[in-house]
């Protein structure tokens, strides 16, 4: 039995989705509809694959599951990269009236929120000796 608890990556996921919604609403109010939905798409292109990675990467924990931990990290990262590429390709080919700058700005800003929020995750053990 391990005294490690999984990191609360859900906080990062919620922060990214909240930021994406807020950022796209601000873009919608200040600019036009195309900028708003382009920013929303960019944020979702960042948040959804990051959520997939987080859920895959932290499935397993502990030294006994070391091989599963490594495999889940690799699976999560490869899935995230493929997922991100596919979502970008679909956005550029299927969305009419796309504002490319807003899409990229939403993607980068949402990714940055995830990086910043991951610094607030508590990775310490619970302190239980089980």
C-alpha positions in Angstrom: 0.0 0.0 0.0 1.3 3.5 -0.8 0.9 6.7 1.1 0.8 8.7 -2.2 -2.4 10.2 -3.4 -3.0 11.1 -7.0 -2.4 14.8 -7.7 -5.6 16.8 -8.1 -5.3 17.4 -11.8 -9.0 18.1 -12.0 -8.2 21.6 -10.7 -6.1 22.2 -13.8 -8.8 20.8 -16.1 -11.5 23.0 -14.5 -9.2 26.1 -14.6 -8.5 25.6 -18.3 -12.2 25.1 -19.2 -13.2 28.1 -17.0 -10.5 30.2 -18.6 -11.6 29.1 -22.1 -15.2 30.1 -21.5 -14.3 33.4 -19.9 -11.8 34.3 -22.6 -14.1 33.5 -25.4 -17.0 35.5 -23.8 -14.7 38.5 -23.5 -13.6 38.1 -27.1 -17.2 37.8 -28.1 -18.2 41.0 -26.3 -15.3 43.1 -27.4 -14.9 41.9 -31.0 -17.2 39.8 -33.2 -18.7 36.4 -33.1 -16.0 34.8 -35.3 -13.3 36.0 -32.8 -15.4 34.6 -29.9 -15.9 31.1 -31.3 -12.4 31.0 -32.7 -11.0 31.7 -29.2 -13.4 29.1 -27.8 -12.1 26.5 -30.3 -8.5 27.4 -29.6 -9.1 27.0 -25.8 -10.9 23.7 -26.3 -8.1 22.4 -28.6 -5.8 22.9 -25.7 -8.0 21.9 -22.8 -9.5 18.7 -24.2 -6.3 17.0 -25.1 -4.7 18.1 -21.9 -7.6 16.6 -20.0 -7.1 13.3 -21.9 -3.4 13.4 -21.0 -4.1 14.1 -17.3 -6.6 11.3 -17.0 -4.3 8.8 -18.7 -1.1 9.9 -17.0 -2.4 9.6 -13.4 -4.3 6.4 -13.7 -1.7 4.5 -11.8 0.7 5.3 -9.0 3.3 3.7 -6.8 6.5 1.7 -7.4 4.7 -1.6 -8.0 2.9 0.0 -11.0 6.0 1.7 -12.4 5.7 0.0 -15.8 2.0 0.9 -16.0 2.8 4.5 -15.0 5.3 4.9 -17.8 3.0 3.3 -20.4 0.1 5.5 -19.3 2.3 8.6 -19.5 3.4 7.7 -23.0 -0.1 6.7 -24.1 -1.4 10.0 -22.7 1.2 12.2 -24.3 1.0 10.5 -27.7 -2.8 10.7 -27.6 -2.6 14.4 -26.6 -0.3 15.2 -29.6 -2.4 13.3 -32.1 -5.6 14.7 -30.6 -4.3 18.3 -30.8 -3.1 17.9 -34.4 -6.4 16.4 -35.5 -8.4 19.2 -33.8 -6.3 21.9 -35.4 -6.6 20.3 -38.8 -10.4 20.0 -38.4 -10.7 23.6 -37.2 -8.7 25.0 -40.2 -10.5 22.9 -42.8 -14.1 22.7 -41.5 -14.8 26.0 -39.7 -15.9 28.8 -41.9 -15.0 32.4 -40.9 -12.3 31.2 -38.5 -10.1 33.9 -37.0 -6.7 32.2 -36.9 -5.2 34.7 -34.5 -8.0 34.2 -32.0 -7.7 30.4 -32.4 -4.0 30.4 -31.7 -4.3 33.0 -28.9 -7.0 30.9 -27.2 -4.8 27.8 -27.5 -1.7 29.5 -26.1 -3.5 31.3 -23.3 -5.3 28.1 -22.2 -2.1 26.1 -22.3 -0.4 28.8 -20.2 -3.2 28.6 -17.6 -2.6 24.8 -17.4 1.1 25.3 -16.9 0.5 27.9 -14.2 -2.1 25.9 -12.4 0.0 22.7 -12.4 2.4 24.7 -10.2 -0.3 24.8 -7.5 -0.9 21.1 -7.3 0.2 19.5 -4.1 2.4 16.4 -4.9 3.2 15.6 -1.3 2.3 12.2 0.3 -0.7 12.1 2.6 1.5 11.3 5.6 -0.2 8.0 6.4 2.0 5.0 7.0 -0.1 2.3 5.5 
